[in-house]
Amino acid sequence: MKKFINKLDDVLLESLSGFAEAHADIVKLALDPHFLSRKNQALNKVVLISGGGSGHEPLHVGFIGYGMLDAACPGHVFTSPTPDQMLAAAQSISTNKGVLFIVKNYAGDVMNFEMAAEMLNIENATIYTSDDCAVLNSTYTEGRRGVAGTIVVEKCVGSLAETGASLAECKALGEKVNQRTSSIGVALTSCTVPAAGRPTFNLAEDEIEMGVGIHGEPGRRRLKMQEADAVVKECVEAILADWQQKQLSLTEQHETLLLINGFGATPLMELYLIYHSATKLLKQHGICITRSLVGNYTTALDMAGASVSLCLLDDEIKYHWDSPVHTAAMRWKC
Amino acid sequence: MHTSFILDAAKAIQQSILNNEAALESLDREIGDGDHYINMKRGAQAIVSMQEELVSLSAALALNKIGLKLLSTLGGASGPLLASFFMSMAKQWPAAGKADLLSIALAFDAGVQAIMLRGKAGLGEKTMLDVLIPVSQQFKQLAEKKQTKAFICIALMESAEQGLINTRDLIATKGRAAGLGERAMGHLDPGAKSCQLIITAVCQLALAP
């Protein structure tokens, strides 16, 4: 294993410290228990708190700021954060509109956020994201996994919360976006958890894992590497099959958001190639892409690979996707 | 049962986990994600290092503190599950001087029920509950029949061992191996293994003269 590490035990804290220093204009870091929150906290809004295991950066800390999250609780690498972190984050921000937790659907995250929600004496609600259509149950989940589509949820709910909307309204929008977003990922290599020191799984030089999870957990099937168009076609078809199952009706008027997310070790050059390939295919299916995002947004440490997410837009989602945002990892119109 | 026994038990559990590093690591690598040993080690270390803080507390308060500590130390799924166990057991713990075997069995059972509720899981799903549920049931039955402590301890160790072995042929429907389906068959569940180790360590301590 060749990684930038001083001491294994210090990796997380040193990385969080660097993040807080690099983005000191936007975030501040609290320690013991660890959480990051907005430097300039807005009042009179629903407080949005997310979190999860580390190793997926910029998720979630990179999405703290105006128009998105108020705070994020990072756990150890690929390990859920603990309730004391969520409680400390929630209690550090004053609100009269309640707290909304945005949680990716993994057993550990669900249980820890659930306990925090029970222990928190502020009105609160939780959205569980489950956009990954690759597999139903998996190493860490009952039901579907929450992956890159989570950032579309965080962006849209974040925008709505800035308008002073209620807890119920924010939760409803988040659930709608989650329902209308499907994702699937493919791994070209494994990732290596620093503390483990060796690749999480074995993948032969000429093999890929279709439907891989963002911790390197198994997907649908393993296949031989092939040309990009063939791989992307399988991803796009899986998403469209999922939309059919969700009974998301598609007409010519429908607009979509296409997100090509890198897992950490795939160059942007290839991510844009995937974007090109996916747009060609979606056009053949009569699907109109009017919003796009390409880059490393929900990573899996040093895994090579990418995920494709497609969100079926409506006027409300479009409005909140387009609205101003100022975070470390996403910034536009302000 | 006094707080001093709980503190000794924590040390015995830590030793047992350290002694079984290779076994826990390899089980979790087969059907989990390979972090179970690290998490259990971290949890045990956290509890053992609370000795000074716990020693003057009642058993119930000490168990509750242990639960809260595990909740903030472990993360993952094991944090909330084990924390729910200790915090619920603490709530049911008999008052000082009234801790007979049956009341301890009932408190233990309350802890196991809390894990079932939190994890939304039951018997036969290839998890730690395949060890804990039979152990708890037997503990209650034997305590109701007023069996001796020594008899109960030996029976519970056997029950834990059997529960662990039973996980080998189960298909996981909950927990870390659920995504593997039939691929997890033929493998022991690592969470069940660590529970078996914990129960054995505590029973052996209770048996010691």
Contacts between the chains, C-beta under 8 A, distances in Angstrom:
chain1	res1	chain2	res2	distance
A	33	B	72	6.7
A	53	B	75	7.9
A	75	B	75	5.0
A	75	B	76	7.9
A	76	B	75	5.9
A	78	B	33	7.2
A	78	B	35	7.3
A	79	B	35	6.7
A	79	B	39	7.5
A	79	B	75	4.3
A	79	B	76	4.8
A	80	B	75	5.0
A	80	B	76	5.4
A	80	B	77	7.4
A	80	B	79	7.4
A	81	B	75	6.4
A	82	B	71	6.0
A	82	B	72	4.8
A	82	B	73	7.3
A	82	B	74	7.2
A	82	B	75	5.2
A	82	B	79	5.8
A	83	B	71	5.8
A	83	B	72	7.3
A	83	B	80	7.5
A	84	B	71	7.0
A	84	B	72	4.3
A	107	B	77	4.7
A	107	B	119	7.8
A	107	B	175	7.2
A	108	B	75	6.7
A	108	B	76	4.1
A	108	B	77	4.2
A	108	B	78	8.0
A	108	B	79	7.5
A	108	B	80	7.8
A	111	B	77	5.7
A	111	B	79	7.7
A	111	B	80	3.8
A	111	B	81	6.9
A	111	B	118	6.0
A	111	B	119	7.4
A	112	B	75	6.9
A	112	B	79	6.4
A	112	B	80	5.6
A	114	B	80	7.3
A	114	B	118	7.8
A	115	B	71	6.7
A	115	B	80	5.1
A	115	B	83	7.3
A	115	B	84	7.7
A	115	B	118	7.9
A	135	B	179	6.5
A	137	B	173	7.9
A	137	B	178	4.8
A	137	B	179	5.5
A	138	B	178	7.2
A	138	B	179	3.6
A	139	B	32	7.4
A	139	B	33	6.1
A	139	B	176	6.0
A	139	B	177	7.5
A	139	B	178	7.4
A	139	B	179	4.4
A	139	B	180	7.4
A	140	B	33	7.4
A	140	B	77	7.9
A	140	B	176	7.0
A	140	B	179	7.7
A	141	B	178	7.7
A	141	B	179	7.4
A	142	B	120	7.7
A	142	B	174	6.9
A	142	B	178	6.8
A	193	B	34	7.7
A	193	B	35	7.6
A	195	B	35	7.6
A	195	B	38	6.4
A	196	B	34	5.7
A	196	B	35	7.5
A	200	B	33	7.3
A	200	B	34	7.2
A	215	B	33	6.8
A	217	B	33	7.1
A	217	B	179	6.4
A	218	B	179	6.2
A	218	B	180	7.3
